[in-house]
Amino acid sequence: MRKLFSVLLLGILSVGNVFSQDSTIMVDRHSSFADKYTTDTTQQVISGRQNSPIQIEKPYVILISADGFRNDFFEKYEATNLQALSKKGVRASYMTPAYPSVTFPNHYTIVTGLYPSHHGLVDNGYIDVATGQFYNMDNKKMVAEGKWYGGTPLWVLAEQQKMISASFYWVASEAAIQGIKPTYHYIYNEKISIATRIQAVKDWLSLPEEKRPHLITFYLPDVDHDAHDYGPEDPRVKKSVQFVDSSVNALQAALAKLNLPINYIFVSDHGMTEVDNINTMGLPKAIDTESFKVPWGNALLHLYAKDTSKIESTYQALKKETNFSTYKLDETPAYWHYKKSDDWHNRLGDIILVPHLPKVFNLSNRKTSKGKHGFDNYLPDMRASFIAWGPAFKKDITIESFENVNVYPLIAHILGLNYDEQKIDGKLKVLKPILK
């Protein structure tokens, strides 16, 4: 199973989005990713940094993400270690992801406290209207360019305030955002064993105080991979859930020997649902590819007008379809934060199409996967997970659901990092009651 995970990239690196021959429809292409961006397993270290004296006294936070770990997987697939750890701290009934409920936007929302339309990573693939460039999560060179990422990620906030940070994978952690990367980080790949990753975190926290990271991000792709391939009801998802469960348990057990005030926050980016991957929908006939560019998508299509005079007529034609909903940006649900007024970076399509489950779009000639996410973030199957334990947290309490934008101010508060709450969407008051 672990060998399978090293070659399956159907989650955070699921499909390659490239321009088709006419540069109008961008469709999926499976890619080997056999380049220097994914084969480099060496630790990247930014030299010359150290914790300031005041930061040395601060506690530690390890932010762990298990991609695709739906909120009900704890009990459904017997994640007994995580259930036990939640009893030592706090568990939410579920965490609501941001819209769209996909990997890149939500991981970046968690570490910026901003909705996707506000931080600029509006989908796993989209067009930056001002430049005409197509952001593609599978283009590793592009992913490492800081220009795509708005807001101030937690590691940037920490480093700006002379607190060392580290990342064993996280969306955007390879990019110099505001000119800053985590002091210690790795380029995303799936070749490094879990034992090696755990040892790296232990080594970081065994460094001299002035070099020791107080903020660490840690990412696990396994559940997302299997839930995509086989659907969330398949027994193989249970194996990947239990792999994550044992890995987190091994991590905290290894670090317990260091006797440090470590706070753990375990989250997921979204849930997962089973779709009809046989009777999929292609590009609707009402869309003239001479007038619109359409990046690849399953649960959401953005239509970017090359000819704005065609928007209204195309919109009216698409509204007649019954297998998907058609929106102009002033019509999207308010809780999506996906209106034109939300589009701070001018990256949303002029028209967006959202399929009605179990239907999905498939613009390629390849069969798409059985498990999907990206749908309305308030659907039960899209619900994400949240548990937290450590010296900062109250014990054995369960809280109601909350939006994932609120994780950012919580972590900043625990670490004593200064931030301007008016510049983020998250609010400290939402999660402050879970702290001692």
N, C-alpha and C positions, 0 to 999 in steps of 0.2 A: 504493500500500500504506500509506504514512504517513497519507494522508487517511482511509483505512479505519479505522486505529487510533484516530483522533480521535473516531470515533463508536461504535466497538464497545466495549462495557463488559461483556464476558462473563467477565472474570477477577476482578481486585480489586473491580470494580464491576459484577458480572455480571448480577444480577437483583434487582428490588425485592421485598422481602418485606413484605407487608401483610396485615392481618387480612381474612379473608373476611367476608361479611355476618353470619355467625353468631359471629364473633370466636373461632372454635375452631380452624379450619385456616388457617394463614398460608401463602399460596401466592405463586408468583413472578409478577411483573408487570414487563415491560420498561419502563424509564423513560427519559425524555429527559435527566434531570438538568440541565435548563436553568434553573438557579437561581443565586443569588449564590454558593453554595458551590462551584460548579464552573466559573463563568465568571470568577472573580477570578484574574487572572494576575500580580498584583503581589506583590513580595517583602514578607513580614511581618518586621518588625524589632523586637526588644525592646530599648528604649533603656536606657542607664545601666549596661551591663555591660562588663567587660573582664577579660582574663586576669590572674591574679595573677602576680607576678614568677616564681614557681617553675613555673607552667604555661607561661609563654612559652618555657621551655627544653625542653619536651617535644616528642616527635615528633608526626606527624600520622597519622590513620587515616581512610581513605575506605572505607566499607562499602557495597558495591554489590550490589543484588539484582536478578536477572533472573527475574521471576515465571514459574513453570512450566518453567524450564530444566532438564530431566531430565539426570541425570548422564552419560548416553551421547550427548547431543546434541553434545558437543565434536567427537567423531569422526564421528558419524552425519551431521551436517550441516556438517562442515568449518569449524568455528570456529577457523581457523588462527591468528589473532592471540591468542586466549585460550590455545590450546595452547602457543604460543611464550612467552607471559607466564608460564605455569605452570612452564616450564623455568627461569625466573629465580627461582623460589620453590618453593612447595609445592602439591601437588595431592592431594586425598583420592580414593580409589577411588569413594567416594560419601559423602554426608552423609545421615543418617537424619532425616527430619522428625519432628516431634511429631504425636501423634494428637489430633484428626483432621487429615489431611494437606491442609488448606485454607489459604487465603491469610492471613486476618487472624490466626488463632491462631499460625501459624508465624512470621510476621514479628514478632509481639510476643514470641514465645518467644526468637527470636534476640537481641533487644535487652534482654531481662530475665533470661535464663538460667533461666527457670521454665517448667515444663510448662503447657499451657493450663488444666488443671484447677486449677492453683496461682495463675496470674496472673489468672484470671477470664474471659478471652476464650475460652470453651470451644468456640465454633463461629463461623461467619460470621453465624449468627442463632440466638438462644436466648432463653429466658425467665429473668429474674432472679426466683427463686421468692419471695424476701422481699418484693419490691415488686409482683410481677406484671407488670413492664415487659418488653417484647419488644425486645431489642437487635437492630438491623438494620444490617448493614454499609452498606446503600445509603441510610440516613437520615443525610445529611451533618451535620445539626445534632446528632444523637445521637452520631455518631462523634467529634465535637469536644468531648464532655463527659468530663471527667477521671474521673468517678465509676465508669466501667466498667473502668478499667485498674488492676490491682494491680501490685505489684512496683515496681522503680525502673529505668526505661529508661536506657540508656547516656547519653543526652543530659541526663537529669535528674541522674544521678550526676556527670557532668562539670560542669554548671552549679552544682551544690551545692558543688563544690570549686573554684569560680572558674576553670573552663576553658570557653571559649566553644565552642559547638556550632552546627551548621547542618544543615538537612535539605532536600534536594530530593526530597521525598516519602518517607514511611514510615508504616506503620500506627501511629496514635496520636500522630504528631508534631504534629497540629493541636490536640491536647487539652492543657489545663493539668493535668498529672499532678503531684500534690503541689504544685500551684500554679505549675508550671514548664513552659514550652515552650522549644524550641531558640531561641537568640538570633536566628538567621536561618532562616526556613522559608517554604514555599509551601503554599497550600491545594491539595489534589489536583485536578488537571484534566489533560486531554490536549491542550491547545491550544498549549503552549509547545514550540517545536522543540528537537531535540536539540542543535543548535548553540548555541542560547540557554542551555540548561541547562549545557552544558560551559563556556560563557563565564562564567556566574554562579559556578560553582565556582572558576574561575581568578581571578575578581574577589575572591571571599572570601579566597583564599589570597594575594592581593596586597595585602591590607589591612595597615595598621601592626600590628606584633606584638601589641600589647595588644588589638586588635579581631579578630584572625585566628582562625577556628575550627580547633581541633585534631581534632575529631571531625565527620565529614560523612557523612550517609547519602544514598544516590542510588538511585532505583528505576526499573526499566524494565519495562513491562507487556506488551511486544509479543509475546513468545513465547507467553505464556499466552493471549492473545487468539486467535491463529491456531490454536493447538493445541486450544483449546476448540471453535472453530467447525468446523474441518476434520478434527480428529483428529490425533494426533501423527505419523502416517505420511505426511501430505500434503506435497507439495513446497512448499506455501506456508509451512509451518513452517520449512523450510530458509531461506527468505528472511528471516524474522523472526529466526532464530538468527544469521544473518550480519549483520543490522542491529545486533543487540546486540553482536556480536563487533567490528564496525567502530566502534561508538560507544564501547565501553570502550577500544579502542585509541586512538581520537582523544582521549579524555579524558586518558589517561596521557601521551600525546605532548604535548598542550597544557601539562600541568602540569610536565613534565620541564624546561621552560625556566625554571622558578622556582627550581630547585636547592634544593628543600626535602626533608627526610627524610620522604617520604610512604610509608606502608604501605597497600597495597591488599588488600582482602579481598572476593572475588567469591563470592556465594552465590546459591542459589535457595531458595524456600520449600518446594517439593515437586516431584514429577514429573507425569506425565500418562499416561493409558491410554485406549484406544478402547473404547467401550461400545456396547451395543445401544440406540440412542436411538429405535428404532421400536417395539419390543415392551417398553415400559416398564411399571412397576408403579404403580398408583394407591394410594390409602390402603387398606390391608387392611380387609376387611369386619369383621374381629373388633374393630376399634377403634370404640367408641361415642363420637361427637363430643360427646355430652352429658356425657361423663365425662372426656375428655382434650382438652388443647390440643396441637396438633402444628405446630411451625414447619416451613416449607418445607425440603426437602433432597433431594439425589440419592443421595449415598453414605452418608448417616446420617440417621435420623429420631429425634428426641427426643419421647417421649410424656410430657407433664406431666399428672398426675392432678388433675382437679378433684374427683373423688370417690375417695379412697384405697381405699375398700372394693372398687373394681373392678380394682385392680392385679393381684391374683393370678389372677382368672378370665380377664382379658384376656391376661396373660402366658401362661397355659396354652394358650389358644386360638391365640395367635401362634406358640408353639413347634411347632405342627403344620405350619406352613408350611415349604416346602422351598427357596424362592427367596431367602430371607434368614435371617440368624441373629437370634435374639431374646435379649436380655440384660437381667437386672436388674443393678444397679450392682455387686453383690458378685460377679458372674460374669465381668466383662470381663477380658481378658488383662492380666496384671500390667504388661507392657511398654507398654501404652497409658497407664498412670497416669490411669485414667478410672473409678476405683472411687468409691464413696460417701465413703470415707475421704480420697480425693484432692480432693473437691469443696469446696475451701476457701471458695468464695463462694456455694454452694448454687444452682448454675445448670445442673446436669445433669438430664436427664429421669429419670423414675422407671423407665422402660423405654426401651431404645434398640434400634433395628432397623438391621441392616447388610446390604445386598444382596450376593448372590453374583455376582461378575463373570461375564459382561458385563452382568448385569441392573442397572438403576438405578430409583430411584423418580422419579415425576413427578406431583406433586399438582396441576398446573395443566392448562389446556386448550391449552397451547402446546407445540410440539415442542421438546424439550431438545437440547442440543448433543452432538456426537459424541465430543468429548474430555472426560474427567472426571478428577478427583482427589478426595481426601477419604477414600480407602480405608485399609485396614490399612497403617500406616506402614512395615512391614517387607516389603511387596510390592516386587519389583524395579522395577516401573513408577512407584512413588511416590518413588524415590530422588532426592534433591536433589544439588546441585553445591557444591563448595568448592575454590577455589584462592586462594592468597595470595602476594604478592611485595612486596619492598621491603626496606629496610635491617634490619628486625627479624628477617627470616626466613632460614632456611637455603635453599640453592639446589638445584634439580633433584632433589627428593625426592618420592616418592609414599608416602602413608600409608594405613593401613587406614581403614575407615569409622568414623564416630563420630556421636553424637547432636548435634543442633544447639544444645542447651542449653549446650554447651561453648564456643560462640563468645563469649559474654558475658565470662567471666573472662579469656579470651585478650586481648580488646580492652582491657579494664580494666587488665590487667597491662602491655600495651604503652604505654598512656598514663599509667601510674603512678597510677591512680585507686584509692582505698581502697574496699574493699567487704567485707562480712562473708560469707564463703563459705558459712557455715551457713544463710544465708537464701535461697540460690539452689540450683537443682538441678544446674547445671553445675559442673565441677571443673577447675581450672587444670591439674592434673597430666595431663589427657587430651591437651592440645595444647601444653603447655609445651615438649616435646621438639622442636617444629618451629622454635623460636626460636633465634637465634644465642646 
